[in-house]
């Protein structure tokens, strides 16, 4: 398998007509969010081919440039997801990218919250200074939200723009004005304990919300965005008392996920990109803020009033808010749509600036 993968990469590298961008991201793991982000980059950079940064010896790189007149990778990007200061592996990959790619950028990348990770994960190390030094060598730094931008600016990196989550570029141009009556979309998943509070307490509170809404005539639909989240979803369905739950496991097909969400009256989600998907489909949504990245995203759209930490869930408030969002669906859609359009423009403008930098180098 490794030999075939390597052969495929060499085949891709052998085509001198493809304009390549090296991509760092957690793709190929059947996680809808990460696949959405790669799809977003492909849409923003139509005509470019994204592939992993592949090491070639200096001699091979020089030969390639002599034969084709191009760099192997004229550009490289730190892709979508919470990659900045999250993991030493990403730090090493980005250091290689900075060394090997003439143009370096990120567009909608998330920034790990040092306070949260220092308290919650024993093997996490704060490498923010090293990240800032590398990001200073990037021609464009666009991040997901204002909280992440604040972390970087406080650490001394000033050339940071808030461009929104990359996946917002996938938002549909028009929304359904009506949905199935009282259909609640719900997403939960595993986080290996890295949540505000505990996962069991969070599931219990969400189950209470769903039971209360069912008693008021609501139906529940479950969206699973990663196969490893199925256990959490089936456990939640059991807590609610649903014996034959409607569960949609969608790990790679973005359009299918948008279609499923579009049916919902409102949506309550834990995994960040389950809520991004619902909002891109025009569904008023409540974010279960299991990590700070969730609030960072919601704050970028000025929707933080619909974001609630997983260790401080008020059941009655969430029940009433779900029904309020259903009753005020059109107004909430309009409010959200304006912000999404603004960030789609920011992402598009950022991509245009980056492409102008890439062209002379390629």
C-alpha positions as CSV (number, residue, x, y, z in Angstrom):
1,X,0.0,0.0,0.0
2,X,2.8,2.4,0.9
3,X,4.6,1.6,-2.4
4,X,1.4,2.3,-4.4
5,X,0.9,5.6,-2.5
6,X,4.5,6.6,-3.2
7,X,4.1,5.6,-6.9
8,X,1.0,7.8,-7.2
9,X,2.8,10.8,-5.7
10,X,5.7,10.4,-8.1
11,X,3.1,10.1,-11.0
12,X,1.5,13.4,-9.8
13,X,4.9,15.1,-9.5
14,X,5.8,13.9,-13.0
15,X,3.1,16.0,-14.6
16,X,4.7,19.4,-15.2
17,X,1.4,21.1,-16.2
18,X,-0.2,20.7,-12.8
19,X,0.0,23.7,-10.5
20,X,0.6,22.2,-7.1
21,X,0.0,23.5,-3.6
22,X,1.3,21.4,-0.7
23,X,-1.5,20.9,1.9
24,X,-1.2,20.2,5.6
25,X,-4.4,18.9,7.2
26,X,-6.1,15.8,8.7
27,X,-7.6,14.4,5.5
28,X,-8.3,10.8,4.5
29,X,-9.7,9.8,7.9
30,X,-13.4,9.9,7.1
31,X,-14.0,13.0,9.1
32,X,-16.6,15.3,7.4
33,X,-15.1,18.5,8.8
34,X,-11.6,17.9,7.4
35,X,-12.9,16.7,4.1
36,X,-15.1,19.9,3.9
37,X,-12.0,22.0,4.5
38,X,-10.0,20.4,1.7
39,X,-13.0,20.8,-0.6
40,X,-13.2,24.4,0.3
41,X,-9.6,25.0,-0.6
42,X,-10.1,23.2,-3.9
43,X,-13.0,25.5,-4.7
44,X,-11.1,28.7,-3.6
45,X,-8.1,27.6,-5.7
46,X,-9.7,26.1,-8.8
47,X,-7.1,24.9,-11.2
48,X,-4.6,24.1,-8.5
49,X,-3.8,20.6,-7.3
50,X,-3.5,20.0,-3.6
51,X,-1.3,17.2,-2.3
52,X,0.8,16.3,0.8
53,X,4.2,17.9,1.0
54,X,6.5,15.2,-0.4
55,X,10.2,15.3,0.3
56,X,12.6,15.2,-2.7
57,X,16.3,15.4,-2.5
58,X,17.9,18.8,-3.5
59,X,19.3,17.1,-6.6
60,X,15.9,15.8,-7.7
61,X,14.3,19.2,-7.0
62,X,16.9,21.0,-9.1
63,X,16.5,18.5,-11.9
64,X,12.7,19.0,-11.8
65,X,13.1,22.7,-12.1
66,X,15.6,22.5,-14.9
67,X,13.3,20.2,-16.9
68,X,10.0,22.0,-16.2
69,X,10.9,25.5,-15.4
70,X,8.8,25.3,-12.2
71,X,9.2,24.6,-8.5
72,X,7.9,21.2,-7.4
73,X,5.7,23.1,-4.9
74,X,5.5,26.8,-5.7
75,X,3.2,27.2,-2.7
76,X,2.2,25.4,0.5
77,X,-0.7,26.0,2.9
78,X,-1.5,25.2,6.5
79,X,-5.0,23.9,5.8
80,X,-8.3,24.1,7.7
81,X,-8.9,22.8,11.2
82,X,-7.4,23.7,14.5
83,X,-3.8,23.2,13.6
84,X,-1.9,26.2,14.9
85,X,-0.3,25.4,18.3
86,X,-2.3,22.2,18.6
87,X,0.3,19.5,17.9
88,X,4.0,19.2,17.4
89,X,3.5,17.1,14.3
90,X,1.8,20.0,12.5
91,X,4.6,22.3,13.7
92,X,7.2,20.1,12.2
93,X,5.2,19.8,8.9
94,X,4.8,23.5,8.7
95,X,8.5,24.1,9.4
96,X,9.3,21.9,6.4
97,X,6.7,23.7,4.3
98,X,8.2,27.1,5.1
99,X,11.6,25.7,4.1
100,X,10.6,24.1,0.8
101,X,7.7,26.3,-0.5
102,X,8.4,29.9,-1.8
103,X,4.8,30.9,-1.0
104,X,3.3,30.0,2.4
105,X,-0.2,30.8,3.7
106,X,-3.1,29.8,5.8
107,X,-6.8,30.7,5.0
108,X,-9.3,30.0,7.8
109,X,-7.0,27.9,10.0
110,X,-7.9,27.6,13.7
111,X,-5.7,28.4,16.7
112,X,-5.6,26.2,19.7
113,X,-6.5,27.9,23.0
114,X,-3.5,27.6,25.4
115,X,-5.6,27.9,28.5
116,X,-7.9,25.1,27.6
117,X,-5.2,22.7,26.4
118,X,-2.8,23.4,29.2
119,X,-5.5,22.4,31.7
120,X,-6.9,19.5,29.8
121,X,-4.1,17.5,28.2
122,X,-1.0,16.3,30.0
123,X,1.1,15.8,26.9
124,X,0.2,19.1,25.2
125,X,3.0,21.7,25.0
126,X,2.7,25.4,24.3
127,X,4.7,26.0,21.1
128,X,3.1,29.4,20.3
129,X,6.4,31.2,20.0
130,X,7.7,28.7,17.5
131,X,4.5,29.0,15.5
132,X,4.6,32.8,15.5
133,X,8.2,32.7,14.2
134,X,7.1,30.4,11.3
135,X,4.0,32.3,10.6
136,X,6.0,35.5,10.2
137,X,7.5,33.9,7.2
138,X,4.1,33.4,5.6
139,X,2.8,35.8,2.9
140,X,-0.8,35.6,4.2
141,X,-2.1,34.5,7.6
142,X,-5.9,34.2,7.7
143,X,-7.5,32.5,10.7
144,X,-11.0,31.2,11.6
145,X,-12.1,33.6,14.3
146,X,-11.4,36.6,16.6
147,X,-10.3,34.6,19.5
148,X,-7.6,32.8,17.5
149,X,-6.4,36.1,16.0
150,X,-6.2,37.5,19.5
151,X,-4.0,34.7,20.7
152,X,-1.6,35.2,17.8
153,X,-1.5,39.0,18.1
154,X,-0.9,38.8,21.9
155,X,2.1,36.6,21.0
156,X,3.5,39.3,18.7
157,X,2.1,38.3,15.3
158,X,0.3,41.4,13.9
159,X,-0.3,40.5,10.2
160,X,-3.3,38.3,11.0
161,X,-6.7,38.6,9.3
162,X,-10.0,37.0,10.5
163,X,-11.4,35.3,7.3
164,X,-13.8,32.8,8.9
165,X,-13.8,29.1,8.7
166,X,-12.7,27.9,5.2
167,X,-15.8,25.7,4.9
168,X,-18.1,28.7,4.8
169,X,-17.2,29.0,1.1
170,X,-19.4,25.9,0.6
171,X,-22.5,27.6,1.9
172,X,-25.5,27.3,-0.5
173,X,-26.5,30.4,-2.5
174,X,-30.1,30.0,-1.6
175,X,-31.9,28.4,1.4
176,X,-35.1,26.6,1.8
177,X,-37.5,29.0,3.4
178,X,-39.4,26.1,5.0
179,X,-38.2,22.9,6.6
180,X,-39.9,19.8,8.0
181,X,-42.0,21.0,10.9
182,X,-40.4,20.5,14.3
183,X,-37.5,18.4,13.1
184,X,-34.5,18.8,15.3
185,X,-31.0,17.9,13.9
186,X,-28.6,16.7,16.6
187,X,-24.9,15.9,16.5
188,X,-22.6,14.7,19.3
189,X,-19.4,12.7,19.2
190,X,-16.3,11.6,21.1
191,X,-13.6,13.9,22.1
192,X,-11.4,11.6,24.1
193,X,-12.3,13.5,27.2
194,X,-10.9,16.8,25.9
195,X,-14.1,18.8,26.6
196,X,-15.3,21.5,29.0
197,X,-16.7,19.2,31.8
198,X,-17.2,15.6,31.0
199,X,-18.7,13.9,28.0
200,X,-21.2,11.9,30.1
201,X,-22.6,15.0,31.7
202,X,-22.9,16.7,28.4
203,X,-24.7,13.8,26.8
204,X,-27.1,13.7,29.8
205,X,-28.0,17.4,29.4
206,X,-28.5,17.1,25.7
207,X,-30.7,14.1,26.2
208,X,-32.8,16.1,28.6
209,X,-33.2,18.8,26.0
210,X,-34.3,16.3,23.3
211,X,-36.7,14.5,25.6
212,X,-38.4,17.9,26.5
213,X,-38.7,18.8,22.8
214,X,-40.1,15.4,21.9
215,X,-42.8,15.9,24.6
216,X,-43.7,19.1,22.7
217,X,-44.1,17.3,19.4
218,X,-40.6,17.4,17.9
219,X,-38.8,14.6,16.0
220,X,-35.1,14.0,16.2
221,X,-32.7,13.4,13.4
222,X,-29.0,12.5,14.1
223,X,-26.1,13.6,12.0
224,X,-22.8,11.6,12.5
225,X,-19.8,13.2,10.9
226,X,-17.1,10.7,11.8
227,X,-17.6,6.9,12.2
228,X,-16.0,6.9,15.6
229,X,-18.8,9.2,16.8
230,X,-21.5,6.5,16.3
231,X,-21.2,5.1,19.8
232,X,-21.9,8.6,21.3
233,X,-24.9,9.1,19.0
234,X,-26.4,5.6,19.7
235,X,-25.8,6.2,23.5
236,X,-27.6,9.6,23.2
237,X,-30.5,8.0,21.3
238,X,-30.8,5.4,24.1
239,X,-30.8,8.1,26.8
240,X,-33.6,10.0,25.0
241,X,-35.6,6.8,24.6
242,X,-35.6,6.5,20.8
243,X,-35.5,2.8,19.9
244,X,-35.2,3.2,16.1
245,X,-33.2,6.5,15.6
246,X,-32.8,8.1,12.2
247,X,-29.0,8.4,12.0
248,X,-27.2,9.7,9.0
249,X,-23.5,8.8,9.0
250,X,-21.9,11.2,6.4
251,X,-18.1,11.3,6.5
252,X,-17.1,12.6,3.1
253,X,-20.1,13.7,1.0
254,X,-20.5,17.4,1.7
255,X,-23.6,17.9,-0.5
256,X,-25.4,14.9,1.1
257,X,-24.7,16.4,4.5
258,X,-26.1,19.8,3.4
259,X,-29.2,18.0,2.0
260,X,-29.8,16.3,5.3
261,X,-29.3,19.4,7.4
262,X,-31.6,21.4,5.1
263,X,-34.5,19.3,6.2
264,X,-34.1,20.4,9.8
265,X,-36.1,23.2,11.5
266,X,-33.2,23.9,13.9
267,X,-30.0,22.1,14.8
268,X,-28.0,21.4,18.0
269,X,-24.4,20.3,17.4
270,X,-21.3,19.5,19.3
271,X,-18.7,18.8,16.5
272,X,-17.7,22.2,15.1
273,X,-18.3,21.3,11.4
274,X,-21.7,19.7,12.1
275,X,-22.8,23.2,13.0
276,X,-20.9,24.8,10.1
277,X,-22.7,22.4,7.8
278,X,-26.1,23.2,9.2
279,X,-25.4,27.0,8.9
280,X,-24.2,26.5,5.4
281,X,-27.6,24.9,4.7
282,X,-29.4,27.8,6.2
283,X,-30.5,26.1,9.4
284,X,-30.6,28.1,12.7
285,X,-28.2,26.4,15.0
286,X,-27.1,26.0,18.6
287,X,-23.5,25.2,19.2
288,X,-22.5,22.9,22.1
289,X,-19.2,24.5,22.9
290,X,-17.1,21.5,23.9
291,X,-13.9,23.3,23.1
292,X,-13.0,27.0,22.7
293,X,-12.8,26.6,18.9
294,X,-16.6,26.4,18.8
295,X,-17.1,29.8,20.3
296,X,-14.3,31.2,18.2
297,X,-16.2,30.2,15.1
298,X,-19.6,31.4,16.4
299,X,-18.1,34.7,17.5
300,X,-16.8,35.2,13.9
301,X,-20.4,35.2,12.7
302,X,-21.6,37.2,15.7
303,X,-23.6,34.2,16.8
304,X,-21.9,33.6,20.2
305,X,-25.3,34.1,21.8
306,X,-26.2,30.7,20.4
307,X,-23.0,29.0,21.8
308,X,-23.0,27.3,25.2
309,X,-20.2,25.6,27.0
310,X,-20.6,21.9,27.5
311,X,-20.1,22.2,31.3
312,X,-22.8,24.9,31.7
313,X,-25.8,23.7,29.7
314,X,-29.2,25.1,30.9
315,X,-31.7,22.6,29.7
316,X,-34.8,24.9,30.0
317,X,-33.0,27.7,28.1
318,X,-31.9,25.4,25.3
319,X,-35.4,24.0,24.9
320,X,-37.0,27.4,24.7
321,X,-34.2,28.7,22.4
322,X,-34.8,25.8,20.0
323,X,-38.4,26.7,19.7
324,X,-37.7,30.4,19.5
325,X,-35.2,29.7,16.6
326,X,-38.0,27.7,14.8
327,X,-40.5,30.5,15.3
328,X,-38.0,33.2,14.0
329,X,-36.4,31.0,11.4
330,X,-36.5,33.6,8.5
331,X,-35.1,36.4,10.6
332,X,-32.3,34.3,12.0
333,X,-31.5,32.9,8.5
334,X,-31.2,36.5,7.1
335,X,-29.0,37.6,10.0
336,X,-26.7,34.6,9.5
337,X,-26.7,34.8,5.8
338,X,-25.3,38.4,5.8
339,X,-22.4,37.3,7.9
340,X,-21.7,34.2,5.8
341,X,-21.7,36.3,2.6
342,X,-19.2,38.7,4.2
343,X,-16.9,35.9,5.1
344,X,-17.2,34.2,1.7
345,X,-16.0,37.5,0.3
346,X,-13.1,37.6,2.8
347,X,-12.1,34.1,1.8
348,X,-12.3,34.8,-1.9
349,X,-10.3,38.0,-1.6
350,X,-7.7,36.2,0.5
351,X,-7.4,33.5,-2.1
352,X,-7.1,36.1,-4.9
353,X,-4.2,37.8,-3.0
354,X,-2.4,34.5,-2.5
355,X,-2.8,33.5,-6.2
356,X,-1.2,36.8,-7.3
357,X,1.8,35.9,-5.1
358,X,2.0,32.3,-6.4
359,X,1.9,33.1,-10.1
360,X,5.3,34.8,-10.4
361,X,6.9,31.9,-8.4
362,X,5.3,29.2,-10.5
